[in-house]
Amino acid sequence: MSDVEHFTHAPEDLKQQFVEALDKTAVEMGRTNSPTDRVDWSAVNDRMIEWWKGKGYEFP
């Protein structure tokens, strides 16, 4: 078991920052606004893992 705390135990304000970072990252990684253009959610997830790691939490 990891010594790093899981992100679900993070303070609510940090979770809100995550939602904002997730939205921003998804928009940045989307190539167009076309409904047929897909976001690479695996790549977004990798960025969010790094985001949480930088905050001292384990994700997902």
PDBQT receptor file of N, H, CA, C and O in Angstrom, charges set to zero:
ATOM      1  N   MET A   1       0.837  -1.179   0.000  1.00  0.00    +0.000 N 
ATOM      2  CA  MET A   1       0.000   0.000   0.000  1.00  0.00    +0.000 C 
ATOM      3  C   MET A   1       0.882   1.242   0.000  1.00  0.00    +0.000 C 
ATOM      4  O   MET A   1       1.931   1.275   0.644  1.00  0.00    +0.000 OA
ATOM      5  N   SER A   2       0.449   2.246  -0.720  1.00  0.00    +0.000 N 
ATOM      6  H   SER A   2      -0.403   2.219  -1.243  1.00  0.00    +0.000 HD
ATOM      7  CA  SER A   2       1.217   3.469  -0.882  1.00  0.00    +0.000 C 
ATOM      8  C   SER A   2       1.141   4.348   0.367  1.00  0.00    +0.000 C 
ATOM      9  O   SER A   2       0.131   4.377   1.069  1.00  0.00    +0.000 OA
ATOM     10  N   ASP A   3       2.234   5.060   0.620  1.00  0.00    +0.000 N 
ATOM     11  H   ASP A   3       3.055   5.037   0.050  1.00  0.00    +0.000 HD
ATOM     12  CA  ASP A   3       2.251   6.028   1.719  1.00  0.00    +0.000 C 
ATOM     13  C   ASP A   3       1.625   7.355   1.299  1.00  0.00    +0.000 C 
ATOM     14  O   ASP A   3       1.379   8.226   2.134  1.00  0.00    +0.000 OA
ATOM     15  N   VAL A   4       1.371   7.500   0.010  1.00  0.00    +0.000 N 
ATOM     16  H   VAL A   4       1.570   6.793  -0.668  1.00  0.00    +0.000 HD
ATOM     17  CA  VAL A   4       0.776   8.727  -0.520  1.00  0.00    +0.000 C 
ATOM     18  C   VAL A   4      -0.736   8.643  -0.361  1.00  0.00    +0.000 C 
ATOM     19  O   VAL A   4      -1.349   7.622  -0.672  1.00  0.00    +0.000 OA
ATOM     20  N   GLU A   5      -1.322   9.718   0.121  1.00  0.00    +0.000 N 
ATOM     21  H   GLU A   5      -0.824  10.547   0.374  1.00  0.00    +0.000 HD
ATOM     22  CA  GLU A   5      -2.767   9.753   0.350  1.00  0.00    +0.000 C 
ATOM     23  C   GLU A   5      -3.526   9.810  -0.977  1.00  0.00    +0.000 C 
ATOM     24  O   GLU A   5      -3.094  10.466  -1.924  1.00  0.00    +0.000 OA
ATOM     25  N   HIS A   6      -4.656   9.116  -1.029  1.00  0.00    +0.000 N 
ATOM     26  H   HIS A   6      -5.008   8.583  -0.259  1.00  0.00    +0.000 HD
ATOM     27  CA  HIS A   6      -5.483   9.087  -2.230  1.00  0.00    +0.000 C 
ATOM     28  C   HIS A   6      -6.159  10.436  -2.425  1.00  0.00    +0.000 C 
ATOM     29  O   HIS A   6      -6.504  11.112  -1.456  1.00  0.00    +0.000 OA
ATOM     30  N   PHE A   7      -6.345  10.824  -3.680  1.00  0.00    +0.000 N 
ATOM     31  H   PHE A   7      -6.064  10.275  -4.467  1.00  0.00    +0.000 HD
ATOM     32  CA  PHE A   7      -6.901  12.147  -3.987  1.00  0.00    +0.000 C 
ATOM     33  C   PHE A   7      -8.291  12.370  -3.403  1.00  0.00    +0.000 C 
ATOM     34  O   PHE A   7      -8.691  13.517  -3.203  1.00  0.00    +0.000 OA
ATOM     35  N   THR A   8      -9.028  11.316  -3.129  1.00  0.00    +0.000 N 
ATOM     36  H   THR A   8      -8.703  10.384  -3.291  1.00  0.00    +0.000 HD
ATOM     37  CA  THR A   8     -10.365  11.480  -2.555  1.00  0.00    +0.000 C 
ATOM     38  C   THR A   8     -10.313  12.041  -1.136  1.00  0.00    +0.000 C 
ATOM     39  O   THR A   8     -11.334  12.471  -0.599  1.00  0.00    +0.000 OA
ATOM     40  N   HIS A   9      -9.136  12.038  -0.534  1.00  0.00    +0.000 N 
ATOM     41  H   HIS A   9      -8.306  11.688  -0.970  1.00  0.00    +0.000 HD
ATOM     42  CA  HIS A   9      -8.963  12.591   0.812  1.00  0.00    +0.000 C 
ATOM     43  C   HIS A   9      -8.466  14.038   0.779  1.00  0.00    +0.000 C 
ATOM     44  O   HIS A   9      -8.210  14.639   1.823  1.00  0.00    +0.000 OA
ATOM     45  N   ALA A  10      -8.333  14.583  -0.414  1.00  0.00    +0.000 N 
ATOM     46  H   ALA A  10      -8.541  14.095  -1.262  1.00  0.00    +0.000 HD
ATOM     47  CA  ALA A  10      -7.858  15.966  -0.559  1.00  0.00    +0.000 C 
ATOM     48  C   ALA A  10      -8.935  16.942  -0.089  1.00  0.00    +0.000 C 
ATOM     49  O   ALA A  10     -10.120  16.608  -0.098  1.00  0.00    +0.000 OA
ATOM     50  N   PRO A  11      -8.532  18.139   0.319  1.00  0.00    +0.000 N 
ATOM     51  CA  PRO A  11      -9.508  19.165   0.710  1.00  0.00    +0.000 C 
ATOM     52  C   PRO A  11     -10.417  19.531  -0.468  1.00  0.00    +0.000 C 
ATOM     53  O   PRO A  11     -10.028  19.409  -1.630  1.00  0.00    +0.000 OA
ATOM     54  N   GLU A  12     -11.605  19.969  -0.153  1.00  0.00    +0.000 N 
ATOM     55  H   GLU A  12     -11.920  20.068   0.791  1.00  0.00    +0.000 HD
ATOM     56  CA  GLU A  12     -12.595  20.291  -1.186  1.00  0.00    +0.000 C 
ATOM     57  C   GLU A  12     -12.106  21.369  -2.153  1.00  0.00    +0.000 C 
ATOM     58  O   GLU A  12     -12.386  21.292  -3.349  1.00  0.00    +0.000 OA
ATOM     59  N   ASP A  13     -11.384  22.368  -1.659  1.00  0.00    +0.000 N 
ATOM     60  H   ASP A  13     -11.156  22.431  -0.687  1.00  0.00    +0.000 HD
ATOM     61  CA  ASP A  13     -10.905  23.415  -2.564  1.00  0.00    +0.000 C 
ATOM     62  C   ASP A  13      -9.914  22.862  -3.581  1.00  0.00    +0.000 C 
ATOM     63  O   ASP A  13      -9.877  23.328  -4.720  1.00  0.00    +0.000 OA
ATOM     64  N   LEU A  14      -9.117  21.885  -3.193  1.00  0.00    +0.000 N 
ATOM     65  H   LEU A  14      -9.147  21.506  -2.268  1.00  0.00    +0.000 HD
ATOM     66  CA  LEU A  14      -8.178  21.253  -4.117  1.00  0.00    +0.000 C 
ATOM     67  C   LEU A  14      -8.926  20.394  -5.141  1.00  0.00    +0.000 C 
ATOM     68  O   LEU A  14      -8.537  20.331  -6.307  1.00  0.00    +0.000 OA
ATOM     69  N   LYS A  15      -9.988  19.743  -4.702  1.00  0.00    +0.000 N 
ATOM     70  H   LYS A  15     -10.303  19.795  -3.754  1.00  0.00    +0.000 HD
ATOM     71  CA  LYS A  15     -10.812  18.969  -5.639  1.00  0.00    +0.000 C 
ATOM     72  C   LYS A  15     -11.448  19.893  -6.669  1.00  0.00    +0.000 C 
ATOM     73  O   LYS A  15     -11.568  19.524  -7.838  1.00  0.00    +0.000 OA
ATOM     74  N   GLN A  16     -11.858  21.089  -6.253  1.00  0.00    +0.000 N 
ATOM     75  H   GLN A  16     -11.760  21.389  -5.304  1.00  0.00    +0.000 HD
ATOM     76  CA  GLN A  16     -12.430  22.054  -7.189  1.00  0.00    +0.000 C 
ATOM     77  C   GLN A  16     -11.375  22.524  -8.186  1.00  0.00    +0.000 C 
ATOM     78  O   GLN A  16     -11.666  22.689  -9.371  1.00  0.00    +0.000 OA
ATOM     79  N   GLN A  17     -10.161  22.738  -7.709  1.00  0.00    +0.000 N 
ATOM     80  H   GLN A  17      -9.925  22.605  -6.747  1.00  0.00    +0.000 HD
ATOM     81  CA  GLN A  17      -9.069  23.109  -8.608  1.00  0.00    +0.000 C 
ATOM     82  C   GLN A  17      -8.825  22.003  -9.631  1.00  0.00    +0.000 C 
ATOM     83  O   GLN A  17      -8.521  22.278 -10.792  1.00  0.00    +0.000 OA
ATOM     84  N   PHE A  18      -8.961  20.752  -9.193  1.00  0.00    +0.000 N 
ATOM     85  H   PHE A  18      -9.208  20.529  -8.250  1.00  0.00    +0.000 HD
ATOM     86  CA  PHE A  18      -8.801  19.615 -10.099  1.00  0.00    +0.000 C 
ATOM     87  C   PHE A  18      -9.843  19.651 -11.208  1.00  0.00    +0.000 C 
ATOM     88  O   PHE A  18      -9.515  19.450 -12.378  1.00  0.00    +0.000 OA
ATOM     89  N   VAL A  19     -11.092  19.906 -10.846  1.00  0.00    +0.000 N 
ATOM     90  H   VAL A  19     -11.358  20.069  -9.896  1.00  0.00    +0.000 HD
ATOM     91  CA  VAL A  19     -12.163  19.963 -11.848  1.00  0.00    +0.000 C 
ATOM     92  C   VAL A  19     -11.839  21.039 -12.890  1.00  0.00    +0.000 C 
ATOM     93  O   VAL A  19     -12.019  20.827 -14.089  1.00  0.00    +0.000 OA
ATOM     94  N   GLU A  20     -11.365  22.178 -12.428  1.00  0.00    +0.000 N 
ATOM     95  H   GLU A  20     -11.218  22.351 -11.454  1.00  0.00    +0.000 HD
ATOM     96  CA  GLU A  20     -11.001  23.258 -13.346  1.00  0.00    +0.000 C 
ATOM     97  C   GLU A  20      -9.817  22.853 -14.221  1.00  0.00    +0.000 C 
ATOM     98  O   GLU A  20      -9.809  23.131 -15.421  1.00  0.00    +0.000 OA
ATOM     99  N   ALA A  21      -8.819  22.201 -13.630  1.00  0.00    +0.000 N 
ATOM    100  H   ALA A  21      -8.826  21.976 -12.655  1.00  0.00    +0.000 HD
ATOM    101  CA  ALA A  21      -7.655  21.743 -14.395  1.00  0.00    +0.000 C 
ATOM    102  C   ALA A  21      -8.055  20.664 -15.397  1.00  0.00    +0.000 C 
ATOM    103  O   ALA A  21      -7.550  20.639 -16.520  1.00  0.00    +0.000 OA
ATOM    104  N   LEU A  22      -8.950  19.784 -14.997  1.00  0.00    +0.000 N 
ATOM    105  H   LEU A  22      -9.359  19.804 -14.085  1.00  0.00    +0.000 HD
ATOM    106  CA  LEU A  22      -9.437  18.733 -15.893  1.00  0.00    +0.000 C 
ATOM    107  C   LEU A  22     -10.150  19.345 -17.093  1.00  0.00    +0.000 C 
ATOM    108  O   LEU A  22      -9.890  18.964 -18.234  1.00  0.00    +0.000 OA
ATOM    109  N   ASP A  23     -11.042  20.286 -16.838  1.00  0.00    +0.000 N 
ATOM    110  H   ASP A  23     -11.253  20.596 -15.911  1.00  0.00    +0.000 HD
ATOM    111  CA  ASP A  23     -11.756  20.956 -17.926  1.00  0.00    +0.000 C 
ATOM    112  C   ASP A  23     -10.785  21.646 -18.880  1.00  0.00    +0.000 C 
ATOM    113  O   ASP A  23     -10.895  21.513 -20.098  1.00  0.00    +0.000 OA
ATOM    114  N   LYS A  24      -9.841  22.378 -18.315  1.00  0.00    +0.000 N 
ATOM    115  H   LYS A  24      -9.751  22.486 -17.325  1.00  0.00    +0.000 HD
ATOM    116  CA  LYS A  24      -8.866  23.107 -19.128  1.00  0.00    +0.000 C 
ATOM    117  C   LYS A  24      -8.020  22.144 -19.956  1.00  0.00    +0.000 C 
ATOM    118  O   LYS A  24      -7.781  22.387 -21.139  1.00  0.00    +0.000 OA
ATOM    119  N   THR A  25      -7.573  21.069 -19.349  1.00  0.00    +0.000 N 
ATOM    120  H   THR A  25      -7.768  20.871 -18.388  1.00  0.00    +0.000 HD
ATOM    121  CA  THR A  25      -6.749  20.087 -20.049  1.00  0.00    +0.000 C 
ATOM    122  C   THR A  25      -7.517  19.414 -21.173  1.00  0.00    +0.000 C 
ATOM    123  O   THR A  25      -6.979  19.218 -22.263  1.00  0.00    +0.000 OA
ATOM    124  N   ALA A  26      -8.760  19.062 -20.921  1.00  0.00    +0.000 N 
ATOM    125  H   ALA A  26      -9.197  19.221 -20.036  1.00  0.00    +0.000 HD
ATOM    126  CA  ALA A  26      -9.577  18.421 -21.956  1.00  0.00    +0.000 C 
ATOM    127  C   ALA A  26      -9.771  19.361 -23.142  1.00  0.00    +0.000 C 
ATOM    128  O   ALA A  26      -9.710  18.928 -24.293  1.00  0.00    +0.000 OA
ATOM    129  N   VAL A  27     -10.004  20.639 -22.871  1.00  0.00    +0.000 N 
ATOM    130  H   VAL A  27     -10.054  20.991 -21.936  1.00  0.00    +0.000 HD
ATOM    131  CA  VAL A  27     -10.169  21.616 -23.950  1.00  0.00    +0.000 C 
ATOM    132  C   VAL A  27      -8.860  21.762 -24.724  1.00  0.00    +0.000 C 
ATOM    133  O   VAL A  27      -8.864  21.789 -25.955  1.00  0.00    +0.000 OA
ATOM    134  N   GLU A  28      -7.746  21.854 -24.007  1.00  0.00    +0.000 N 
ATOM    135  H   GLU A  28      -7.742  21.832 -23.008  1.00  0.00    +0.000 HD
ATOM    136  CA  GLU A  28      -6.441  21.999 -24.661  1.00  0.00    +0.000 C 
ATOM    137  C   GLU A  28      -6.117  20.797 -25.542  1.00  0.00    +0.000 C 
ATOM    138  O   GLU A  28      -5.514  20.944 -26.605  1.00  0.00    +0.000 OA
ATOM    139  N   MET A  29      -6.513  19.628 -25.102  1.00  0.00    +0.000 N 
ATOM    140  H   MET A  29      -7.002  19.509 -24.238  1.00  0.00    +0.000 HD
ATOM    141  CA  MET A  29      -6.161  18.412 -25.831  1.00  0.00    +0.000 C 
ATOM    142  C   MET A  29      -7.160  18.081 -26.934  1.00  0.00    +0.000 C 
ATOM    143  O   MET A  29      -6.893  17.223 -27.775  1.00  0.00    +0.000 OA
ATOM    144  N   GLY A  30      -8.299  18.750 -26.935  1.00  0.00    +0.000 N 
ATOM    145  H   GLY A  30      -8.516  19.447 -26.251  1.00  0.00    +0.000 HD
ATOM    146  CA  GLY A  30      -9.242  18.600 -28.039  1.00  0.00    +0.000 C 
ATOM    147  C   GLY A  30      -8.722  19.411 -29.214  1.00  0.00    +0.000 C 
ATOM    148  O   GLY A  30      -8.315  20.560 -29.045  1.00  0.00    +0.000 OA
ATOM    149  N   ARG A  31      -8.733  18.838 -30.369  1.00  0.00    +0.000 N 
ATOM    150  H   ARG A  31      -9.064  17.904 -30.506  1.00  0.00    +0.000 HD
ATOM    151  CA  ARG A  31      -8.160  19.519 -31.524  1.00  0.00    +0.000 C 
ATOM    152  C   ARG A  31      -9.125  20.533 -32.133  1.00  0.00    +0.000 C 
ATOM    153  O   ARG A  31      -8.699  21.564 -32.654  1.00  0.00    +0.000 OA
ATOM    154  N   THR A  32     -10.402  20.246 -32.069  1.00  0.00    +0.000 N 
ATOM    155  H   THR A  32     -10.748  19.408 -31.646  1.00  0.00    +0.000 HD
ATOM    156  CA  THR A  32     -11.406  21.151 -32.630  1.00  0.00    +0.000 C 
ATOM    157  C   THR A  32     -12.634  21.107 -31.732  1.00  0.00    +0.000 C 
ATOM    158  O   THR A  32     -12.670  20.352 -30.760  1.00  0.00    +0.000 OA
ATOM    159  N   ASN A  33     -13.619  21.897 -32.049  1.00  0.00    +0.000 N 
ATOM    160  H   ASN A  33     -13.589  22.510 -32.838  1.00  0.00    +0.000 HD
ATOM    161  CA  ASN A  33     -14.885  21.852 -31.318  1.00  0.00    +0.000 C 
ATOM    162  C   ASN A  33     -15.888  20.933 -31.991  1.00  0.00    +0.000 C 
ATOM    163  O   ASN A  33     -17.059  20.900 -31.613  1.00  0.00    +0.000 OA
ATOM    164  N   SER A  34     -15.437  20.195 -32.978  1.00  0.00    +0.000 N 
ATOM    165  H   SER A  34     -14.486  20.221 -33.285  1.00  0.00    +0.000 HD
ATOM    166  CA  SER A  34     -16.315  19.298 -33.728  1.00  0.00    +0.000 C 
ATOM    167  C   SER A  34     -16.772  18.137 -32.852  1.00  0.00    +0.000 C 
ATOM    168  O   SER A  34     -15.965  17.550 -32.132  1.00  0.00    +0.000 OA
ATOM    169  N   PRO A  35     -18.061  17.800 -32.908  1.00  0.00    +0.000 N 
ATOM    170  CA  PRO A  35     -18.554  16.657 -32.131  1.00  0.00    +0.000 C 
ATOM    171  C   PRO A  35     -17.947  15.326 -32.574  1.00  0.00    +0.000 C 
ATOM    172  O   PRO A  35     -17.969  14.350 -31.825  1.00  0.00    +0.000 OA
ATOM    173  N   THR A  36     -17.404  15.290 -33.792  1.00  0.00    +0.000 N 
ATOM    174  H   THR A  36     -17.385  16.083 -34.401  1.00  0.00    +0.000 HD
ATOM    175  CA  THR A  36     -16.797  14.044 -34.272  1.00  0.00    +0.000 C 
ATOM    176  C   THR A  36     -15.338  13.923 -33.851  1.00  0.00    +0.000 C 
ATOM    177  O   THR A  36     -14.751  12.847 -33.970  1.00  0.00    +0.000 OA
ATOM    178  N   ASP A  37     -14.748  15.003 -33.363  1.00  0.00    +0.000 N 
ATOM    179  H   ASP A  37     -15.225  15.877 -33.267  1.00  0.00    +0.000 HD
ATOM    180  CA  ASP A  37     -13.363  14.985 -32.904  1.00  0.00    +0.000 C 
ATOM    181  C   ASP A  37     -13.339  14.539 -31.450  1.00  0.00    +0.000 C 
ATOM    182  O   ASP A  37     -14.044  15.103 -30.614  1.00  0.00    +0.000 OA
ATOM    183  N   ARG A  38     -12.556  13.563 -31.156  1.00  0.00    +0.000 N 
ATOM    184  H   ARG A  38     -11.983  13.105 -31.835  1.00  0.00    +0.000 HD
ATOM    185  CA  ARG A  38     -12.530  12.987 -29.813  1.00  0.00    +0.000 C 
ATOM    186  C   ARG A  38     -11.298  13.433 -29.025  1.00  0.00    +0.000 C 
ATOM    187  O   ARG A  38     -10.210  13.599 -29.577  1.00  0.00    +0.000 OA
ATOM    188  N   VAL A  39     -11.498  13.620 -27.738  1.00  0.00    +0.000 N 
ATOM    189  H   VAL A  39     -12.382  13.485 -27.290  1.00  0.00    +0.000 HD
ATOM    190  CA  VAL A  39     -10.402  13.916 -26.817  1.00  0.00    +0.000 C 
ATOM    191  C   VAL A  39      -9.741  12.593 -26.451  1.00  0.00    +0.000 C 
ATOM    192  O   VAL A  39     -10.425  11.591 -26.240  1.00  0.00    +0.000 OA
ATOM    193  N   ASP A  40      -8.436  12.586 -26.377  1.00  0.00    +0.000 N 
ATOM    194  H   ASP A  40      -7.880  13.400 -26.549  1.00  0.00    +0.000 HD
ATOM    195  CA  ASP A  40      -7.696  11.399 -25.947  1.00  0.00    +0.000 C 
ATOM    196  C   ASP A  40      -7.732  11.368 -24.416  1.00  0.00    +0.000 C 
ATOM    197  O   ASP A  40      -6.861  11.930 -23.751  1.00  0.00    +0.000 OA
ATOM    198  N   TRP A  41      -8.746  10.708 -23.876  1.00  0.00    +0.000 N 
ATOM    199  H   TRP A  41      -9.454  10.252 -24.417  1.00  0.00    +0.000 HD
ATOM    200  CA  TRP A  41      -8.946  10.710 -22.424  1.00  0.00    +0.000 C 
ATOM    201  C   TRP A  41      -7.831   9.994 -21.677  1.00  0.00    +0.000 C 
ATOM    202  O   TRP A  41      -7.578  10.293 -20.510  1.00  0.00    +0.000 OA
ATOM    203  N   SER A  42      -7.170   9.066 -22.326  1.00  0.00    +0.000 N 
ATOM    204  H   SER A  42      -7.376   8.823 -23.274  1.00  0.00    +0.000 HD
ATOM    205  CA  SER A  42      -6.025   8.407 -21.699  1.00  0.00    +0.000 C 
ATOM    206  C   SER A  42      -4.902   9.421 -21.464  1.00  0.00    +0.000 C 
ATOM    207  O   SER A  42      -4.266   9.420 -20.411  1.00  0.00    +0.000 OA
ATOM    208  N   ALA A  43      -4.670  10.275 -22.443  1.00  0.00    +0.000 N 
ATOM    209  H   ALA A  43      -5.187  10.277 -23.299  1.00  0.00    +0.000 HD
ATOM    210  CA  ALA A  43      -3.648  11.314 -22.302  1.00  0.00    +0.000 C 
ATOM    211  C   ALA A  43      -4.054  12.344 -21.247  1.00  0.00    +0.000 C 
ATOM    212  O   ALA A  43      -3.216  12.806 -20.472  1.00  0.00    +0.000 OA
ATOM    213  N   VAL A  44      -5.334  12.699 -21.219  1.00  0.00    +0.000 N 
ATOM    214  H   VAL A  44      -6.014  12.324 -21.849  1.00  0.00    +0.000 HD
ATOM    215  CA  VAL A  44      -5.832  13.620 -20.192  1.00  0.00    +0.000 C 
ATOM    216  C   VAL A  44      -5.616  12.999 -18.815  1.00  0.00    +0.000 C 
ATOM    217  O   VAL A  44      -5.161  13.671 -17.890  1.00  0.00    +0.000 OA
ATOM    218  N   ASN A  45      -5.943  11.717 -18.685  1.00  0.00    +0.000 N 
ATOM    219  H   ASN A  45      -6.312  11.171 -19.437  1.00  0.00    +0.000 HD
ATOM    220  CA  ASN A  45      -5.768  11.021 -17.412  1.00  0.00    +0.000 C 
ATOM    221  C   ASN A  45      -4.303  11.038 -16.977  1.00  0.00    +0.000 C 
ATOM    222  O   ASN A  45      -4.008  11.245 -15.800  1.00  0.00    +0.000 OA
ATOM    223  N   ASP A  46      -3.388  10.822 -17.917  1.00  0.00    +0.000 N 
ATOM    224  H   ASP A  46      -3.627  10.653 -18.874  1.00  0.00    +0.000 HD
ATOM    225  CA  ASP A  46      -1.959  10.861 -17.586  1.00  0.00    +0.000 C 
ATOM    226  C   ASP A  46      -1.566  12.231 -17.044  1.00  0.00    +0.000 C 
ATOM    227  O   ASP A  46      -0.795  12.327 -16.089  1.00  0.00    +0.000 OA
ATOM    228  N   ARG A  47      -2.092  13.280 -17.648  1.00  0.00    +0.000 N 
ATOM    229  H   ARG A  47      -2.719  13.202 -18.423  1.00  0.00    +0.000 HD
ATOM    230  CA  ARG A  47      -1.798  14.636 -17.149  1.00  0.00    +0.000 C 
ATOM    231  C   ARG A  47      -2.380  14.852 -15.757  1.00  0.00    +0.000 C 
ATOM    232  O   ARG A  47      -1.762  15.505 -14.917  1.00  0.00    +0.000 OA
ATOM    233  N   MET A  48      -3.561  14.310 -15.516  1.00  0.00    +0.000 N 
ATOM    234  H   MET A  48      -4.064  13.781 -16.199  1.00  0.00    +0.000 HD
ATOM    235  CA  MET A  48      -4.194  14.484 -14.210  1.00  0.00    +0.000 C 
ATOM    236  C   MET A  48      -3.454  13.686 -13.134  1.00  0.00    +0.000 C 
ATOM    237  O   MET A  48      -3.396  14.109 -11.979  1.00  0.00    +0.000 OA
ATOM    238  N   ILE A  49      -2.897  12.548 -13.502  1.00  0.00    +0.000 N 
ATOM    239  H   ILE A  49      -2.945  12.204 -14.440  1.00  0.00    +0.000 HD
ATOM    240  CA  ILE A  49      -2.057  11.790 -12.564  1.00  0.00    +0.000 C 
ATOM    241  C   ILE A  49      -0.883  12.659 -12.133  1.00  0.00    +0.000 C 
ATOM    242  O   ILE A  49      -0.562  12.737 -10.947  1.00  0.00    +0.000 OA
ATOM    243  N   GLU A  50      -0.243  13.314 -13.101  1.00  0.00    +0.000 N 
ATOM    244  H   GLU A  50      -0.504  13.251 -14.065  1.00  0.00    +0.000 HD
ATOM    245  CA  GLU A  50       0.889  14.190 -12.794  1.00  0.00    +0.000 C 
ATOM    246  C   GLU A  50       0.444  15.402 -11.977  1.00  0.00    +0.000 C 
ATOM    247  O   GLU A  50       1.161  15.840 -11.078  1.00  0.00    +0.000 OA
ATOM    248  N   TRP A  51      -0.735  15.944 -12.287  1.00  0.00    +0.000 N 
ATOM    249  H   TRP A  51      -1.318  15.587 -13.017  1.00  0.00    +0.000 HD
ATOM    250  CA  TRP A  51      -1.255  17.094 -11.550  1.00  0.00    +0.000 C 
ATOM    251  C   TRP A  51      -1.420  16.735 -10.076  1.00  0.00    +0.000 C 
ATOM    252  O   TRP A  51      -0.962  17.467  -9.199  1.00  0.00    +0.000 OA
ATOM    253  N   TRP A  52      -2.075  15.607  -9.806  1.00  0.00    +0.000 N 
ATOM    254  H   TRP A  52      -2.447  15.012 -10.519  1.00  0.00    +0.000 HD
ATOM    255  CA  TRP A  52      -2.283  15.185  -8.417  1.00  0.00    +0.000 C 
ATOM    256  C   TRP A  52      -0.961  14.835  -7.747  1.00  0.00    +0.000 C 
ATOM    257  O   TRP A  52      -0.760  15.142  -6.572  1.00  0.00    +0.000 OA
ATOM    258  N   LYS A  53      -0.065  14.200  -8.482  1.00  0.00    +0.000 N 
ATOM    259  H   LYS A  53      -0.229  13.951  -9.437  1.00  0.00    +0.000 HD
ATOM    260  CA  LYS A  53       1.242  13.845  -7.921  1.00  0.00    +0.000 C 
ATOM    261  C   LYS A  53       1.962  15.107  -7.452  1.00  0.00    +0.000 C 
ATOM    262  O   LYS A  53       2.596  15.113  -6.397  1.00  0.00    +0.000 OA
ATOM    263  N   GLY A  54       1.858  16.176  -8.243  1.00  0.00    +0.000 N 
ATOM    264  H   GLY A  54       1.343  16.171  -9.100  1.00  0.00    +0.000 HD
ATOM    265  CA  GLY A  54       2.470  17.451  -7.873  1.00  0.00    +0.000 C 
ATOM    266  C   GLY A  54       1.856  18.066  -6.623  1.00  0.00    +0.000 C 
ATOM    267  O   GLY A  54       2.486  18.881  -5.949  1.00  0.00    +0.000 OA
ATOM    268  N   LYS A  55       0.631  17.672  -6.320  1.00  0.00    +0.000 N 
ATOM    269  H   LYS A  55       0.120  17.010  -6.868  1.00  0.00    +0.000 HD
ATOM    270  CA  LYS A  55      -0.059  18.159  -5.123  1.00  0.00    +0.000 C 
ATOM    271  C   LYS A  55       0.151  17.223  -3.930  1.00  0.00    +0.000 C 
ATOM    272  O   LYS A  55      -0.288  17.513  -2.817  1.00  0.00    +0.000 OA
ATOM    273  N   GLY A  56       0.832  16.091  -4.178  1.00  0.00    +0.000 N 
ATOM    274  H   GLY A  56       1.189  15.855  -5.082  1.00  0.00    +0.000 HD
ATOM    275  CA  GLY A  56       1.126  15.158  -3.094  1.00  0.00    +0.000 C 
ATOM    276  C   GLY A  56       0.083  14.076  -2.879  1.00  0.00    +0.000 C 
ATOM    277  O   GLY A  56       0.007  13.487  -1.801  1.00  0.00    +0.000 OA
ATOM    278  N   TYR A  57      -0.731  13.810  -3.913  1.00  0.00    +0.000 N 
ATOM    279  H   TYR A  57      -0.670  14.289  -4.789  1.00  0.00    +0.000 HD
ATOM    280  CA  TYR A  57      -1.788  12.805  -3.802  1.00  0.00    +0.000 C 
ATOM    281  C   TYR A  57      -1.669  11.772  -4.913  1.00  0.00    +0.000 C 
ATOM    282  O   TYR A  57      -1.088  12.020  -5.969  1.00  0.00    +0.000 OA
ATOM    283  N   GLU A  58      -2.234  10.617  -4.638  1.00  0.00    +0.000 N 
ATOM    284  H   GLU A  58      -2.706  10.416  -3.779  1.00  0.00    +0.000 HD
ATOM    285  CA  GLU A  58      -2.278   9.534  -5.615  1.00  0.00    +0.000 C 
ATOM    286  C   GLU A  58      -3.582   9.610  -6.404  1.00  0.00    +0.000 C 
ATOM    287  O   GLU A  58      -4.653   9.818  -5.834  1.00  0.00    +0.000 OA
ATOM    288  N   PHE A  59      -3.478   9.438  -7.718  1.00  0.00    +0.000 N 
ATOM    289  H   PHE A  59      -2.608   9.268  -8.181  1.00  0.00    +0.000 HD
ATOM    290  CA  PHE A  59      -4.643   9.461  -8.601  1.00  0.00    +0.000 C 
ATOM    291  C   PHE A  59      -4.432   8.409  -9.667  1.00  0.00    +0.000 C 
ATOM    292  O   PHE A  59      -3.300   8.255 -10.123  1.00  0.00    +0.000 OA
ATOM    293  N   PRO A  60      -5.414   7.697 -10.082  1.00  0.00    +0.000 N 
ATOM    294  CA  PRO A  60      -6.772   7.595  -9.608  1.00  0.00    +0.000 C 
ATOM    295  C   PRO A  60      -6.880   6.696  -8.461  1.00  0.00    +0.000 C 
ATOM    296  O   PRO A  60      -7.975   6.497  -7.934  1.00  0.00    +0.000 OA
TER     297      PRO A  60
